Amino acid sequence: MYNAFASSDMPTVLGSMHPKIEWNEAEGNKYADGNPYIGPNAILNGVFARLGADHEYFKLADIKLHDMRNNQVLATLRYDAKNKKTGKKYNAQAAHLWTFKDGKVTVFQQYVDTKKLADAEMP
């Protein structure tokens, strides 16, 4: 999924999600206003489209996957991005907790340094 996201292959990203996936952005993140996003289309419109509209670029870096139990995987990574409106860049520490069932993502929880994200939006 991370490789597909990096190459803007949204059909592959969305295709790896369960039709009733529950997606949660970190508390304090402006995109958390739709939590929980239910289903791939809600995530596409409520999160991914807004990320694209708000950023000159938004890259995921230093991705490390950590095996866990109960069909869960933890990813630690960094967001390397530049806000379109302010021109500010940020490099924020993040973690993603993924839950899988039958090869599809059923639950996603984001954890991120929301202060860095908010600071990038302030003129």
Number of C-alpha atoms within 10 A of each C-alpha: 14 12 11 13 16 14 9 11 13 15 11 13 17 20 13 16 22 19 15 13 21 21 25 23 21 20 15 15 17 13 17 17 15 15 15 17 24 18 17 21 13 16 21 16 12 17 20 16 11 13 17 13 12 17 18 15 14 18 13 17 17 12 14 12 14 11 11 12 7 9 13 17 17 16 18 18 18 20 20 16 22 21 21 16 14 14 14 17 20 18 18 18 17 19 20 19 18 19 21 18 13 8 11 16 22 20 21 20 16 17 17 21 18 17 11 15 22 13 13 20 16 10 8
